[in-house]
Amino acid sequence: VVYQRVGHRRFSLIFFFVVVLGRSPRLWAQVSFTPDIEGYAELAWGIASEDGSAGNLKHGFKTTTDFKIVFPIVAKKDFKYRGEGNVYAEINVKALKLSLESNGGAKFDTKGSAKTIEATLHCYGAYLTIGKNPDFKSTFAVLWEPWTANGDYKSKGDKPVYEPGFEGAGGKLGYKQTDIAGTGLTFDIAFKFASNTDWEGKPNGNVQAGTPSKYGLGGDILFGWERTREDGVQEYIKVELTGNSTLSSGYAQAAGAAADDILWDVGAKVSMKLWGLCALAATDVGHKKNGANGDIGADALLTLGYRWFSAGGYFASQASNVFQGVFLNMAMTAHDCAAYIKLETKGSDPDTSFLEGLELGVDVRTYMPVYYFAARALAAQLPAVAPAIYFPVYGKVWGSYRHDMGEYGWVKVYANLYGGTNKKNDAAPATKWKAEYCGYYECGV
């Protein structure tokens, strides 16, 4: 189920970086001509009168049909092509789709799209990447995707993320070496550059209210080591650093912001998975266009895990304003945090598996406890204006078993149980919570 002004002369000095590639045989080898057919038929009865008199009434049935045939020449998919040798070009196309679609009867239109196209020129480890704009935001510390007991906060865009920094169109110049001398060591050092508008003053990305022809720079560093064990598990240790800044004020200025605002961000992340132990520590600090009160914000994340057990904590400063929009209908009033603890076994993970195909787990989380205690203190003084909420705790228990049936398929039985101390309530004046214990379950085959 394409610019002219009378009485003036204008010229543009334009530099192009172009990477040209030939056709990839592997791409065209994956074409598909299986048609997708969509259509409908409708039967309706109606009555009408041209002059409003009863004698000129007309009525009857009407059948309406329509159809569309789509020949997916290339199904929606990511494609990657690279040359060979020490100097070569590489192109990455994300979500490429090409098809023939019917447009009334026997007429067909060619329709195609691609999410991003990124081209890279490699030369003995050095590289230049264009096409996809560089990332000038630090987003290492990301809060785990939230959920509540009544199934909300699962839609796209509901994930709280602090993103200090800026956007723009530009390129990335770097040097990278992987698996140095067969040791598994890797390092990647890159320099990024961008402008907020093009030579015609048109915005590059989300940089409205900025002054044209402003520039920004940044840098990324990655040091890492990785290996694959005999049982197929990948182990690694990685250190990632980033720093970005606009070169002057006015790059992207929010309404009411100071005229000398410079957007900047720094971030760091250390992650590892080794001998069953997993750990991650990350932080982001910076000033973004729409920062709360124009202040510098920060957040941090720490998670630790060993085989079946894992736990983590997240901190967000008031200026980061991470929780607004997901848990709050207003700006954050103080620094706050979140935490979780989890036990789980995965049937496909040699480090945690009890039985192949069996997955079991329990996950307990809390969000914004600082806000809760402040609300409770307010309730003691002004009960009429304080939000009526319980201490925010949410839990999930799940289990599933998958049985493979050879080359014919598989059967999976699953059950999930959610519970929480507050129900989602968008109508509340301050918080999106409502003091109500709730839960729901899912089960199926």
LINFENPE-V459939 format. One record per backbone hydrogen bond with DSSP energy under -0.5 kcal/mol. CO is the residue of the C=O (numbers start at 1). NH is the residue of the N-H. If there is no record, write none. Layout:
CO | NH
CO | NH
//
This chain:
5 | 8
12 | 14
16 | 18
18 | 20
23 | 25
24 | 28
25 | 29
27 | 30
28 | 31
33 | 35
34 | 72
36 | 70
38 | 68
40 | 66
42 | 64
44 | 62
46 | 60
48 | 58
53 | 56
54 | 57
56 | 50
58 | 48
60 | 46
62 | 44
64 | 42
66 | 40
68 | 38
69 | 71
69 | 102
70 | 36
70 | 72
71 | 73
71 | 100
72 | 32
73 | 32
74 | 98
77 | 96
79 | 93
81 | 91
86 | 124
88 | 122
89 | 83
90 | 120
91 | 81
92 | 94
92 | 118
93 | 79
94 | 115
94 | 116
96 | 77
97 | 113
98 | 73
98 | 74
99 | 111
100 | 71
101 | 109
104 | 107
107 | 103
109 | 101
109 | 111
111 | 99
113 | 97
116 | 94
118 | 92
119 | 130
120 | 90
120 | 122
121 | 128
122 | 88
123 | 126
125 | 176
126 | 123
127 | 174
128 | 121
129 | 172
130 | 119
130 | 132
131 | 133
134 | 136
136 | 166
137 | 139
138 | 164
140 | 142
141 | 143
148 | 151
152 | 148
155 | 158
158 | 160
160 | 143
161 | 163
164 | 138
165 | 289
166 | 136
169 | 195
171 | 193
172 | 129
173 | 191
174 | 127
175 | 189
177 | 187
179 | 182
180 | 183
184 | 226
185 | 180
186 | 224
187 | 177
188 | 222
189 | 175
190 | 220
191 | 173
192 | 218
193 | 171
194 | 216
195 | 169
196 | 204
198 | 201
202 | 198
203 | 205
205 | 207
207 | 210
214 | 196
215 | 247
216 | 194
217 | 245
218 | 192
219 | 243
220 | 190
221 | 241
222 | 188
223 | 239
224 | 186
225 | 237
227 | 229
227 | 235
229 | 232
233 | 229
235 | 227
236 | 273
237 | 225
238 | 271
239 | 223
240 | 269
241 | 221
242 | 267
243 | 219
244 | 265
245 | 217
248 | 251
250 | 211
252 | 254
254 | 257
258 | 261
261 | 250
263 | 246
264 | 287
265 | 244
266 | 285
267 | 242
268 | 283
269 | 240
270 | 281
271 | 238
272 | 279
273 | 236
274 | 277
276 | 307
277 | 274
278 | 305
279 | 272
280 | 303
281 | 270
282 | 301
283 | 268
284 | 299
285 | 266
286 | 297
287 | 264
288 | 291
291 | 294
292 | 295
297 | 286
298 | 317
299 | 284
300 | 315
301 | 282
302 | 313
303 | 280
304 | 311
305 | 278
306 | 309
308 | 344
309 | 306
310 | 342
311 | 304
312 | 340
313 | 302
314 | 338
315 | 300
316 | 336
317 | 320
317 | 321
318 | 321
319 | 292
321 | 324
323 | 326
323 | 327
323 | 328
327 | 432
328 | 325
336 | 316
337 | 368
338 | 314
339 | 366
340 | 312
341 | 364
342 | 310
343 | 362
345 | 360
346 | 349
348 | 350
349 | 352
349 | 353
355 | 358
357 | 402
359 | 400
360 | 345
361 | 398
362 | 343
363 | 396
364 | 341
365 | 394
366 | 339
368 | 372
369 | 373
370 | 374
371 | 375
372 | 376
373 | 377
374 | 378
375 | 379
376 | 380
377 | 381
378 | 381
378 | 382
382 | 385
382 | 386
387 | 389
388 | 435
391 | 393
392 | 367
393 | 421
394 | 365
395 | 419
396 | 363
397 | 417
398 | 361
399 | 415
400 | 359
401 | 413
402 | 404
403 | 411
405 | 408
406 | 409
409 | 405
411 | 403
413 | 401
414 | 444
415 | 399
416 | 442
417 | 397
418 | 440
419 | 395
420 | 438
421 | 436
423 | 434
425 | 428
430 | 329
432 | 425
434 | 423
434 | 436
438 | 420
440 | 418
442 | 416
444 | 414
445 | 412
//
